[in-house]
């Protein structure tokens, strides 16, 4: 018996099954649970439980669905308008990204956790024990002019492998697959994310196939390899160790999309053992075949794995070369084993119904460093009285910590490939001394580095420094340190990583770090830019550089020519501060900010001071910057109304509209003299 074509459920508009067609849908008409009416549900279904250990799951509801109540704690909420935005749970488990233009009017989007008993009847064939999390999206039935993106963070490690699956939703009594589904395996960030597109709020099911794990294994040291040498990569499919029910198999197509100088040079061998490389009609290297694996014991066995060897090669020296490959699965088949009982086979059939849906493509991503012959980094320590600790970081992401207890030469054991960058920083000072390293970084140029000088002095003053990130190659950023005692120091940095100013500042002295020179085609901003030196080095100054920056602005209408209104802007860029703008005439306006505003920054525009005889209100004043200038803030001023003599007053208070801010707010009172009318 083979369930690659399970007892076929009714499929709406279904043609031949293909991984590029995630829109296949099917009817499931056997209800077992009563839905909660008037709710739009999002369900995270963990099928792994029954696939991994059927007997342990039993027949009752499992996971978070066993709660005895139907409380709906809100896990995320935000007001989203025409400009778009994102709604995400605090734990990052679910994120909704709504593009600009998807909504014509502002909507309060809410994501709540609900009990699994709230599933509608079209999901009745899902065993209760296999349902993990259920979410409700509000407003119920909301439709979007453009598809929104749903992202589910999988609890998986790219190095250990992940279980394939897909996202299902429903429309009425019909179950269907989300559009444009993909699993993104990002080794650099250590995350695995499943995402797809949705055009309306309706139930969403994560169909997780826990009987299988997939991983792409790169040799150690991870993602740093010499040029012109073979890099063996293993694409591995593993039947889960607890899976005793069936053999799993599928067709797959692996397509390499890496960028030069990294290239896939072999996807197998011919009958004589010579490497071969197949390509698709676009000239991209591919591996197209079928795998099959099972596991009949608790120990790892050869038949538990299906391994496929690929070979890559670096053609020349380069840092952070993008490796990217796409894996498409199709015709997933579950074949019962001889030991499977009739009940097992019935369960396998039930699982197979949901595997009939198209599987999302898998995208592997990571940065690979192509290095030349390795060289060492070292120098000399002088003036030391105690122990100093140094740390070296390489452009390949490697790091080494070295503790030194005497003056003289030193060398890090960690080598650095030719052409790669390196940085050295003092991470722990000796008692009663301060040591500084110079130079603090550079790039290997075909010889060992021997000129890093670590100079130690009795501790009277302390260093000011921190970390630079996001700076583009071939550019530089200028920084200036100004202390209350008149000490100044400037540096021009051209590499990311640790930095320290060459002048030290005495204990108890205030300091300020500012940018004096922006890099070409970038904008940088400084966090933790000021403070008072205590009995330790300051190393938390953070310089972040961005390619694209944006402005916040809009239009003012209705202001009398004798009046003025004071607006305030608060964004994620201005921690504990605001930018003010005094307007004296109607028309367009733009805040002139001292700090770069980048994509993803939240912002709030509000009236800081009202005109004496008018009331001004702000619409479209809150949102998230989405890869474009914000120009739709509208400030409308109207005359204060009433007959007779009116008296105005304010009631004040505090609010926290954006994290970490303390802002004033007020309610205008217009009280008619001689009456109680308000």
WOPE-V178137 format. One record per residue. N is the residue number from 1. RES is the residue in one letter. OMEGA is omega in degrees with one decimal (NA if undefined). NEAR is the number of other ideal C-beta (glycine too) atoms within 10 Angstrom. Layout:
n | res | omega | near
N | RES | OMEGA | NEAR
N | RES | OMEGA | NEAR
This chain:
n | res | omega | near
1 | X | -179.5 | 10
2 | X | -175.7 | 14
3 | X | 175.5 | 21
4 | X | 170.2 | 17
5 | X | -174.1 | 11
6 | X | 179.2 | 18
7 | X | -161.2 | 11
8 | X | 172.2 | 11
9 | X | 178.7 | 18
10 | X | -178.5 | 11
11 | X | -178.7 | 17
12 | X | 177.5 | 13
13 | X | -173.3 | 9
14 | X | 170.2 | 16
15 | X | 176.2 | 8
16 | X | -178.2 | 7
17 | X | -179.4 | 18
18 | X | -176.2 | 12
19 | X | 178.1 | 20
20 | X | -174.8 | 9
21 | X | -178.4 | 16
22 | X | -175.9 | 23
23 | X | 178.6 | 15
24 | X | -177.2 | 19
25 | X | 179.4 | 19
26 | X | 176.2 | 20
27 | X | 173.6 | 13
28 | X | -163.9 | 19
29 | X | -175.6 | 11
30 | X | -175.8 | 8
31 | X | 174.9 | 15
32 | X | -178.2 | 12
33 | X | 177.9 | 17
34 | X | 179.9 | 12
35 | X | 171.7 | 17
36 | X | -174.7 | 17
37 | X | 175.0 | 8
38 | X | 179.9 | 7
39 | X | 173.3 | 18
40 | X | -170.6 | 18
41 | X | 170.8 | 25
42 | X | -173.5 | 26
43 | X | 175.8 | 25
44 | X | -172.5 | 21
45 | X | 178.4 | 27
46 | X | 179.0 | 23
47 | X | -174.3 | 25
48 | X | -174.3 | 20
49 | X | -177.6 | 21
50 | X | -179.4 | 22
51 | X | -177.5 | 26
52 | X | -176.2 | 19
53 | X | -173.8 | 14
54 | X | -175.7 | 19
55 | X | -178.7 | 7
56 | X | -176.7 | 11
57 | X | -178.0 | 19
58 | X | -176.5 | 12
59 | X | -177.5 | 8
60 | X | 177.4 | 10
61 | X | -175.7 | 19
62 | X | 175.3 | 20
63 | X | -175.8 | 19
64 | X | -177.9 | 16
65 | X | -178.5 | 21
66 | X | -179.5 | 13
67 | X | -176.1 | 14
68 | X | -179.3 | 6
69 | X | -178.1 | 6
70 | X | 177.9 | 11
71 | X | -176.8 | 10
72 | X | 177.4 | 18
73 | X | 178.7 | 7
74 | X | 179.5 | 12
75 | X | 177.7 | 19
76 | X | 176.7 | 21
77 | X | 178.7 | 12
78 | X | 174.3 | 19
79 | X | -177.6 | 12
80 | X | 178.6 | 21
81 | X | -176.8 | 19
82 | X | -179.5 | 15
83 | X | -179.7 | 23
84 | X | -179.1 | 20
85 | X | -177.2 | 23
86 | X | 174.2 | 19
87 | X | -174.5 | 21
88 | X | 174.0 | 17
89 | X | -176.6 | 17
90 | X | -179.3 | 7
91 | X | 178.3 | 9
92 | X | -176.6 | 12
93 | X | -179.9 | 19
94 | X | 178.8 | 23
95 | X | 174.3 | 18
96 | X | 177.2 | 23
97 | X | -175.4 | 17
98 | X | -175.5 | 24
99 | X | 175.4 | 17
100 | X | 179.8 | 16
101 | X | 179.3 | 12
102 | X | 179.5 | 21
103 | X | 176.9 | 22
104 | X | 179.8 | 10
105 | X | 178.2 | 7
106 | X | 179.2 | 15
107 | X | 173.7 | 17
108 | X | -177.9 | 11
109 | X | -178.4 | 22
110 | X | 174.5 | 17
111 | X | -178.6 | 21
112 | X | 174.5 | 19
113 | X | -178.6 | 21
114 | X | -179.5 | 23
115 | X | -179.4 | 18
116 | X | 178.5 | 27
117 | X | -178.8 | 17
118 | X | -179.8 | 21
119 | X | 176.8 | 27
120 | X | -170.3 | 21
121 | X | -178.2 | 16
122 | X | 177.0 | 26
123 | X | -174.0 | 23
124 | X | -178.6 | 16
125 | X | 175.0 | 16
126 | X | 176.8 | 24
127 | X | -176.9 | 20
128 | X | -177.7 | 20
129 | X | -174.4 | 21
130 | X | -178.3 | 25
131 | X | -179.6 | 26
132 | X | -175.5 | 19
133 | X | 176.6 | 21
134 | X | 177.8 | 27
135 | X | 171.8 | 24
136 | X | 177.9 | 22
137 | X | 177.6 | 26
138 | X | 3.9 | 18
139 | X | -179.3 | 11
140 | X | 176.7 | 13
141 | X | -178.9 | 12
142 | X | 177.7 | 15
143 | X | -174.5 | 10
144 | X | 177.8 | 18
145 | X | 174.0 | 11
146 | X | 179.8 | 13
147 | X | 173.3 | 17
148 | X | -178.4 | 23
149 | X | 174.6 | 16
150 | X | 178.5 | 22
151 | X | 176.3 | 18
152 | X | 177.4 | 22
153 | X | 179.6 | 17
154 | X | 178.7 | 18
155 | X | -173.7 | 10
156 | X | 176.4 | 20
157 | X | -179.3 | 14
158 | X | -179.3 | 20
159 | X | -176.5 | 12
160 | X | 178.6 | 10
161 | X | -178.2 | 19
162 | X | 177.6 | 20
163 | X | 177.5 | 22
164 | X | 179.4 | 23
165 | X | 178.0 | 27
166 | X | 179.3 | 23
167 | X | 178.4 | 26
168 | X | 176.5 | 26
169 | X | 178.9 | 25
170 | X | 174.0 | 21
171 | X | -171.4 | 14
172 | X | -180.0 | 9
173 | X | -176.0 | 12
174 | X | 175.5 | 15
175 | X | -178.9 | 27
176 | X | 179.9 | 20
177 | X | 176.6 | 23
178 | X | 178.1 | 24
179 | X | 170.6 | 15
180 | X | -179.6 | 13
181 | X | 173.0 | 22
182 | X | 172.3 | 16
183 | X | -178.3 | 24
184 | X | 179.8 | 19
185 | X | -175.4 | 26
186 | X | -177.4 | 15
187 | X | -179.9 | 20
188 | X | -179.8 | 14
189 | X | -179.9 | 12
190 | X | -176.2 | 11
191 | X | 172.6 | 16
192 | X | -174.2 | 22
193 | X | 173.4 | 18
194 | X | -178.3 | 25
195 | X | 177.5 | 19
196 | X | -177.1 | 24
197 | X | -177.1 | 17
198 | X | -178.1 | 19
199 | X | 179.5 | 16
200 | X | 177.4 | 14
201 | X | 178.6 | 23
202 | X | -176.9 | 21
203 | X | 178.9 | 25
204 | X | -176.0 | 24
205 | X | 172.0 | 28
206 | X | -179.0 | 23
207 | X | -174.1 | 22
208 | X | 179.1 | 25
209 | X | -173.6 | 23
210 | X | 179.5 | 21
211 | X | -173.7 | 29
212 | X | 172.0 | 25
213 | X | 179.5 | 20
214 | X | 173.8 | 21
215 | X | 173.2 | 19
216 | X | -173.4 | 22
217 | X | 176.3 | 13
218 | X | -178.0 | 22
219 | X | 177.0 | 12
220 | X | -3.1 | 7
221 | X | -169.6 | 11
222 | X | 166.8 | 15
223 | X | 172.8 | 20
224 | X | -170.6 | 23
225 | X | 178.0 | 23
226 | X | 178.8 | 16
227 | X | 175.9 | 18
228 | X | 174.0 | 11
229 | X | 179.8 | 10
230 | X | 175.9 | 13
231 | X | -179.2 | 20
232 | X | 178.8 | 12
233 | X | -178.8 | 20
234 | X | 172.3 | 14
235 | X | -168.9 | 21
236 | X | 173.6 | 18
237 | X | -175.2 | 23
238 | X | 170.1 | 22
239 | X | -176.0 | 25
240 | X | -173.4 | 22
241 | X | -178.9 | 15
242 | X | -177.4 | 16
243 | X | -178.6 | 25
244 | X | -168.4 | 20
245 | X | -169.7 | 24
246 | X | 167.9 | 25
247 | X | -178.6 | 19
248 | X | 178.4 | 25
249 | X | 179.3 | 22
250 | X | 167.8 | 24
251 | X | 176.2 | 16
252 | X | 176.5 | 24
253 | X | 178.6 | 16
254 | X | -177.9 | 21
255 | X | 179.5 | 19
256 | X | 179.6 | 24
257 | X | -176.6 | 16
258 | X | -179.2 | 19
259 | X | 176.5 | 12
260 | X | 11.8 | 12
261 | X | 176.6 | 15
262 | X | -177.6 | 23
263 | X | 171.0 | 16
264 | X | -173.2 | 24
265 | X | 177.8 | 15
266 | X | 177.4 | 19
267 | X | 179.1 | 22
268 | X | 178.6 | 15
269 | X | 177.3 | 12
270 | X | -176.0 | 8
271 | X | 178.7 | 5
272 | X | 178.0 | 5
273 | X | 178.8 | 6
274 | X | -177.7 | 9
275 | X | 176.3 | 13
276 | X | 179.3 | 9
277 | X | 177.2 | 16
278 | X | 179.7 | 13
279 | X | 177.2 | 13
280 | X | -175.9 | 12
281 | X | 175.2 | 5
282 | X | 179.1 | 8
283 | X | -179.5 | 6
284 | X | 177.8 | 15
285 | X | -178.5 | 22
286 | X | 166.8 | 18
287 | X | -177.5 | 21
288 | X | -178.6 | 13
289 | X | 179.4 | 14
290 | X | 175.6 | 12
291 | X | 176.8 | 21
292 | X | -177.5 | 14
293 | X | 171.8 | 24
294 | X | 177.3 | 20
295 | X | -175.5 | 22
296 | X | -179.5 | 15
297 | X | 179.1 | 10
298 | X | -180.0 | 9
299 | X | 178.1 | 8
300 | X | -179.4 | 11
301 | X | 180.0 | 14
302 | X | -177.5 | 8
303 | X | 176.8 | 14
304 | X | -176.0 | 18
305 | X | 168.0 | 16
306 | X | -173.3 | 22
307 | X | -178.2 | 13
308 | X | -172.6 | 17
309 | X | 175.2 | 15
310 | X | 178.3 | 22
311 | X | 175.6 | 18
312 | X | 178.6 | 22
313 | X | 173.0 | 18
314 | X | -178.1 | 23
315 | X | -179.6 | 14
316 | X | -177.2 | 13
317 | X | 177.2 | 19
318 | X | 177.2 | 18
319 | X | 171.1 | 20
320 | X | 177.0 | 15
321 | X | -177.0 | 22
322 | X | 165.2 | 14
323 | X | 175.8 | 23
324 | X | 178.6 | 14
325 | X | -178.9 | 25
326 | X | 179.8 | 16
327 | X | 179.1 | 22
328 | X | 177.7 | 20
329 | X | 174.9 | 23
330 | X | 177.5 | 18
331 | X | 176.2 | 16
332 | X | -176.2 | 23
333 | X | 173.7 | 19
334 | X | -178.9 | 27
335 | X | -179.8 | 17
336 | X | 176.9 | 19
337 | X | -179.5 | 16
338 | X | -177.3 | 5
339 | X | -176.5 | 9
340 | X | 177.9 | 17
341 | X | 175.3 | 10
342 | X | 178.2 | 8
343 | X | 177.4 | 9
344 | X | -177.5 | 16
345 | X | 177.2 | 17
346 | X | 178.4 | 12
347 | X | 179.1 | 20
348 | X | 176.1 | 23
349 | X | -178.4 | 15
350 | X | 177.0 | 17
351 | X | -177.7 | 23
352 | X | 178.7 | 21
353 | X | -176.6 | 18
354 | X | 174.3 | 24
355 | X | 177.8 | 26
356 | X | 177.5 | 19
357 | X | 176.9 | 28
358 | X | 176.6 | 19
359 | X | 178.8 | 25
360 | X | 175.0 | 25
361 | X | 179.3 | 19
362 | X | 176.9 | 22
363 | X | 174.7 | 16
364 | X | -179.5 | 25
365 | X | 171.7 | 17
366 | X | 177.2 | 21
367 | X | -179.7 | 17
368 | X | 177.6 | 25
369 | X | 177.1 | 24
370 | X | -169.9 | 28
371 | X | 174.2 | 25
372 | X | 179.6 | 18
373 | X | -176.8 | 13
374 | X | 177.2 | 16
375 | X | -177.2 | 19
376 | X | 176.3 | 15
377 | X | -179.7 | 25
378 | X | -178.8 | 16
379 | X | -175.0 | 20
380 | X | 176.9 | 14
381 | X | 177.1 | 21
382 | X | 176.8 | 13
383 | X | -174.6 | 13
384 | X | 173.4 | 19
385 | X | -176.1 | 13
386 | X | -179.1 | 14
387 | X | 177.2 | 14
388 | X | -179.8 | 24
389 | X | 178.9 | 15
390 | X | 172.7 | 23
391 | X | 175.2 | 17
392 | X | 173.3 | 24
393 | X | 179.9 | 20
394 | X | 177.8 | 25
395 | X | 177.4 | 23
396 | X | 179.9 | 24
397 | X | 178.2 | 16
398 | X | 179.3 | 18
399 | X | 175.7 | 12
400 | X | 176.4 | 15
401 | X | -175.9 | 12
402 | X | 176.4 | 17
403 | X | -175.9 | 10
404 | X | -177.3 | 18
405 | X | 179.8 | 10
406 | X | 177.6 | 9
407 | X | 178.8 | 14
408 | X | -177.2 | 9
409 | X | 175.3 | 9
410 | X | 177.6 | 17
411 | X | 173.6 | 15
412 | X | 176.7 | 22
413 | X | 179.5 | 8
414 | X | 178.3 | 18
415 | X | -178.3 | 19
416 | X | -179.3 | 27
417 | X | 178.8 | 24
418 | X | 179.3 | 18
419 | X | -179.2 | 21
420 | X | 178.1 | 24
421 | X | 177.3 | 19
422 | X | 173.1 | 26
423 | X | 175.9 | 23
424 | X | 179.1 | 26
425 | X | 173.1 | 20
426 | X | -177.3 | 23
427 | X | 176.4 | 15
428 | X | -176.9 | 13
429 | X | 171.9 | 20
430 | X | 176.7 | 19
431 | X | 174.6 | 8
432 | X | 175.5 | 10
433 | X | 171.8 | 17
434 | X | -179.3 | 20
435 | X | 176.6 | 24
436 | X | -179.3 | 21
437 | X | 177.5 | 22
438 | X | -3.4 | 13
439 | X | -178.2 | 13
440 | X | 179.3 | 20
441 | X | 178.8 | 24
442 | X | -179.3 | 17
443 | X | -179.4 | 15
444 | X | -177.8 | 25
445 | X | 174.0 | 9
446 | X | 178.0 | 9
447 | X | 174.6 | 9
448 | X | 174.3 | 14
449 | X | -176.4 | 22
450 | X | -169.9 | 12
451 | X | 176.6 | 12
452 | X | -178.8 | 23
453 | X | 176.3 | 12
454 | X | -176.4 | 21
455 | X | -177.4 | 14
456 | X | 178.6 | 21
457 | X | 176.0 | 15
458 | X | -173.1 | 10
459 | X | 172.4 | 18
460 | X | 178.1 | 11
461 | X | -175.2 | 19
462 | X | -177.5 | 21
463 | X | 174.6 | 22
464 | X | -179.5 | 26
465 | X | -178.9 | 23
466 | X | -171.1 | 21
467 | X | 176.2 | 16
468 | X | 179.4 | 24
469 | X | 175.5 | 12
470 | X | -178.0 | 15
471 | X | -177.8 | 20
472 | X | 178.5 | 15
473 | X | 179.5 | 10
474 | X | 178.9 | 8
475 | X | 179.9 | 15
476 | X | 177.9 | 15
477 | X | 178.6 | 24
478 | X | -179.3 | 15
479 | X | 178.0 | 25
480 | X | 175.0 | 15
481 | X | 175.6 | 25
482 | X | -179.7 | 16
483 | X | -178.2 | 20
484 | X | -179.4 | 14
485 | X | 178.5 | 12
486 | X | 179.1 | 7
487 | X | 175.0 | 17
488 | X | 178.1 | 10
489 | X | 178.8 | 18
490 | X | 173.9 | 15
491 | X | 172.1 | 17
492 | X | -175.1 | 10
493 | X | 180.0 | 22
494 | X | 177.9 | 17
495 | X | 174.7 | 18
496 | X | 176.3 | 20
497 | X | -177.7 | 19
498 | X | 170.2 | 22
499 | X | 172.4 | 22
500 | X | 172.6 | 23
501 | X | -176.3 | 24
502 | X | 175.9 | 11
503 | X | 179.6 | 14
504 | X | -174.5 | 22
505 | X | -175.8 | 24
506 | X | 177.8 | 13
507 | X | 179.0 | 13
508 | X | -177.9 | 11
509 | X | 176.2 | 17
510 | X | -178.4 | 13
511 | X | 178.1 | 21
512 | X | 176.3 | 14
513 | X | -178.4 | 23
514 | X | 176.3 | 14
515 | X | 179.5 | 20
516 | X | -178.3 | 11
517 | X | 178.1 | 14
518 | X | 177.2 | 16
519 | X | 178.5 | 21
520 | X | 176.8 | 9
521 | X | 175.7 | 9
522 | X | 172.6 | 17
523 | X | -178.5 | 18
524 | X | 174.5 | 24
525 | X | -174.8 | 21
526 | X | 172.0 | 19
527 | X | -175.9 | 14
528 | X | -171.4 | 14
529 | X | -176.6 | 17
530 | X | 178.7 | 12
531 | X | 178.2 | 15
532 | X | -178.2 | 12
533 | X | 173.5 | 22
534 | X | -176.2 | 10
535 | X | 177.8 | 8
536 | X | 175.5 | 12
537 | X | 172.7 | 23
538 | X | -178.2 | 21
539 | X | -176.8 | 18
540 | X | 174.5 | 12
541 | X | -175.8 | 23
542 | X | 177.4 | 14
543 | X | -179.3 | 23
544 | X | -177.4 | 17
545 | X | -175.5 | 22
546 | X | 178.9 | 16
547 | X | -175.5 | 12
548 | X | 174.0 | 14
549 | X | -171.9 | 19
550 | X | 179.6 | 20
551 | X | 177.1 | 14
552 | X | 179.6 | 24
553 | X | -179.0 | 18
554 | X | -174.5 | 21
555 | X | 175.0 | 15
556 | X | 177.3 | 21
557 | X | 171.9 | 13
558 | X | -177.8 | 16
559 | X | 176.2 | 21
560 | X | -178.6 | 14
561 | X | 177.1 | 8
562 | X | -174.7 | 10
563 | X | 173.0 | 17
564 | X | 178.6 | 14
565 | X | -179.0 | 21
566 | X | 178.0 | 14
567 | X | 177.5 | 24
568 | X | 178.0 | 18
569 | X | 175.1 | 23
570 | X | 179.8 | 22
571 | X | 176.4 | 25
572 | X | -179.8 | 17
573 | X | -175.0 | 22
574 | X | -178.3 | 20
575 | X | 177.5 | 14
576 | X | 176.1 | 8
577 | X | 177.9 | 11
578 | X | 172.6 | 17
579 | X | -178.3 | 19
580 | X | 179.4 | 11
581 | X | 179.5 | 19
582 | X | -178.3 | 10
583 | X | -179.7 | 18
584 | X | 179.3 | 11
585 | X | 180.0 | 11
586 | X | 178.0 | 15
587 | X | -177.8 | 9
588 | X | 176.5 | 9
589 | X | 176.9 | 19
590 | X | 175.0 | 14
591 | X | 174.3 | 21
592 | X | -171.5 | 10
593 | X | 177.8 | 18
594 | X | -173.6 | 11
595 | X | -178.8 | 20
596 | X | 174.8 | 19
597 | X | -173.4 | 26
598 | X | 179.5 | 21
599 | X | -179.9 | 14
600 | X | 177.4 | 12
601 | X | 171.6 | 21
602 | X | -179.3 | 18
603 | X | 174.4 | 22
604 | X | 173.1 | 19
605 | X | -179.2 | 27
606 | X | 179.5 | 20
607 | X | 179.2 | 19
608 | X | -180.0 | 16
609 | X | -177.7 | 14
610 | X | 170.5 | 19
611 | X | -176.9 | 19
612 | X | -174.1 | 11
613 | X | -178.5 | 12
614 | X | 175.8 | 17
615 | X | -179.4 | 18
616 | X | 178.8 | 22
617 | X | -177.6 | 14
618 | X | 170.8 | 17
619 | X | -173.6 | 14
620 | X | -174.4 | 18
621 | X | -176.9 | 21
622 | X | 179.0 | 21
623 | X | 179.7 | 25
624 | X | -179.2 | 19
625 | X | -175.4 | 24
626 | X | 170.0 | 18
627 | X | 178.1 | 12
628 | X | 174.1 | 13
629 | X | 175.7 | 13
630 | X | -177.0 | 24
631 | X | -174.3 | 16
632 | X | 174.8 | 16
633 | X | -178.3 | 24
634 | X | 175.9 | 14
635 | X | -176.7 | 24
636 | X | -179.7 | 15
637 | X | 177.3 | 21
638 | X | 177.4 | 12
639 | X | 173.8 | 11
640 | X | -171.8 | 14
641 | X | 175.6 | 8
642 | X | 176.3 | 11
643 | X | -175.7 | 6
644 | X | -177.9 | 9
645 | X | -178.4 | 9
646 | X | 176.7 | 14
647 | X | -179.4 | 9
648 | X | 177.8 | 13
649 | X | -176.8 | 10
650 | X | 168.4 | 11
651 | X | -173.5 | 9
652 | X | 178.2 | 8
653 | X | 179.0 | 9
654 | X | 175.5 | 9
655 | X | -180.0 | 12
656 | X | -174.1 | 9
657 | X | 179.0 | 13
658 | X | -167.9 | 18
659 | X | 174.3 | 8
660 | X | -176.1 | 10
661 | X | 171.3 | 17
662 | X | -173.0 | 8
663 | X | 175.7 | 16
664 | X | 169.8 | 13
665 | X | 179.7 | 13
666 | X | 174.3 | 12
667 | X | 178.6 | 9
668 | X | 174.6 | 11
669 | X | 174.7 | 12
670 | X | -171.6 | 14
671 | X | 179.8 | 15
672 | X | -177.4 | 14
673 | X | 177.2 | 9
674 | X | 179.5 | 8
675 | X | 177.5 | 8
676 | X | -179.0 | 6
677 | X | 177.7 | 11
678 | X | NA | 7
